[in-house]
């Protein structure tokens, strides 16, 4: 039974890769070219999956990688630079401001400490 659950989990990851990263788009004529494309897709999936696991707040634990891509990456935003800060202006329909701030704070915490300040 445990093996079957692990197989189901692996199949979910494959399905997510197909939907989120589109790694089934192997349209090159040459096998080696398609092999390289698939490796690049897998390489793109891994950091996305890591960030999803590391920075996703409890309120959106159910979001898939596809949902994260659609709500956080593929949305329009206007970047406004002020003298002391950069502001992202985006509609709060996809992601509320506080949730976006929580995710950015979690990403910032992944940064290693600055050796010069320690």
C-alpha positions as CSV (number, residue, x, y, z in Angstrom):
1,X,0.0,0.0,0.0
2,X,2.8,2.4,0.9
3,X,4.4,1.8,-2.5
4,X,1.2,2.7,-4.2
5,X,0.9,6.0,-2.3
6,X,4.4,6.9,-3.4
7,X,3.6,6.0,-7.0
8,X,0.5,8.3,-6.8
9,X,2.6,11.1,-5.4
10,X,5.1,10.8,-8.2
11,X,2.3,10.8,-10.7
12,X,0.9,14.0,-9.2
13,X,4.4,15.6,-9.6
14,X,4.5,14.5,-13.2
15,X,1.1,15.9,-13.8
16,X,2.1,19.2,-12.2
17,X,5.2,19.4,-14.3
18,X,3.1,18.9,-17.4
19,X,0.7,21.7,-16.4
20,X,2.9,24.2,-14.6
21,X,6.1,24.0,-16.6
22,X,4.7,22.5,-19.8
23,X,7.5,20.0,-20.0
24,X,5.7,17.9,-22.6
25,X,6.3,20.6,-25.2
26,X,9.1,18.7,-26.9
27,X,8.6,20.0,-30.4
28,X,12.1,19.8,-31.8
29,X,12.8,17.3,-34.6
30,X,16.0,15.9,-33.1
31,X,15.9,13.6,-30.1
32,X,19.0,15.2,-28.5
33,X,17.3,18.7,-28.7
34,X,14.2,17.4,-27.0
35,X,16.3,15.7,-24.4
36,X,17.9,19.1,-23.6
37,X,14.5,20.8,-23.5
38,X,13.2,18.2,-21.1
39,X,16.2,18.7,-18.8
40,X,15.7,22.5,-18.9
41,X,12.1,22.1,-18.0
42,X,13.0,19.8,-15.1
43,X,15.6,22.3,-14.0
44,X,13.0,25.1,-14.0
45,X,10.5,22.9,-12.0
46,X,12.9,22.2,-9.2
47,X,13.5,25.8,-8.0
48,X,9.8,26.5,-8.4
49,X,8.9,23.5,-6.3
50,X,11.5,24.4,-3.7
51,X,10.1,28.0,-3.4
52,X,6.6,26.6,-3.2
53,X,7.5,24.4,-0.3
54,X,9.6,27.0,1.5
55,X,7.6,30.2,1.3
56,X,3.9,29.2,0.8
57,X,1.9,30.5,3.8
58,X,-0.5,28.1,5.5
59,X,-3.5,29.9,4.0
60,X,-2.5,28.9,0.5
61,X,-1.0,25.4,1.2
62,X,-3.5,23.9,-1.2
63,X,-2.1,26.0,-4.2
64,X,-0.4,24.0,-6.9
65,X,2.7,25.2,-8.8
66,X,0.3,26.1,-11.6
67,X,-1.8,28.3,-9.3
68,X,1.3,30.0,-8.0
69,X,2.5,30.7,-11.5
70,X,-0.8,32.1,-12.6
71,X,-1.3,34.3,-9.5
72,X,2.2,35.4,-8.7
73,X,4.3,35.2,-11.9
74,X,2.0,35.7,-14.8
75,X,0.2,38.8,-13.5
76,X,0.6,42.3,-14.7
77,X,2.3,44.8,-12.4
78,X,3.6,48.3,-12.8
79,X,7.0,48.9,-11.2
80,X,7.3,52.4,-9.8
81,X,10.7,53.6,-8.6
82,X,10.9,56.2,-6.0
83,X,14.1,57.8,-4.6
84,X,14.2,55.3,-1.7
85,X,12.1,52.4,-2.7
86,X,10.6,50.3,-5.5
87,X,6.8,49.7,-5.5
88,X,4.9,47.0,-7.3
89,X,1.4,48.3,-8.3
90,X,-0.8,45.3,-9.1
91,X,-4.5,44.4,-8.8
92,X,-5.4,42.7,-5.5
93,X,-7.8,40.4,-7.3
94,X,-5.2,37.6,-7.7
95,X,-3.3,38.0,-4.5
96,X,-4.1,40.2,-1.6
97,X,-1.4,42.6,-0.5
98,X,-0.8,41.0,2.9
99,X,-0.4,37.5,1.3
100,X,2.0,38.9,-1.2
101,X,4.0,40.7,1.5
102,X,4.1,37.4,3.6
103,X,5.5,35.5,0.6
104,X,8.1,38.1,-0.2
105,X,9.2,38.2,3.5
106,X,9.5,34.4,3.5
107,X,11.6,34.6,0.3
108,X,13.8,37.3,1.9
109,X,14.4,35.0,4.9
110,X,15.9,32.4,2.6
111,X,18.8,34.7,1.9
112,X,22.0,33.7,3.8
113,X,23.3,36.2,6.3
114,X,25.7,38.9,5.1
115,X,29.2,37.8,6.2
116,X,30.2,41.5,6.4
117,X,27.6,42.3,9.0
118,X,28.3,39.4,11.3
